[in-house]
Amino acid sequence: MVDEDRVEGSAKNIGGKIKEGVGKVTGDEKLKREGQLDQVKGKVENAVGGMKDKVREEKRKDQRE
């Protein structure tokens, strides 16, 4: 089971890449920066979800022992 934060983080990261790309193509620096910020937020959210997954995995492992 994958943590919801990982899914949302990945989606935010992809959306940020798209925003950044559109900003570059249109010359919209604000949109480009927003896209870059969304990517950072998405990566952080994904990392948090990864840690939650790891904790959940360790709990299951301890319960089996």
Buried (B, 14 or more C-beta within 10 A) or exposed (E): EEBEBBEBBBBBBEBBBEBBEEBEEEEBEEBBEBBBBBBEBBBBBBEBBBEBBEEEEEEEEEEEE
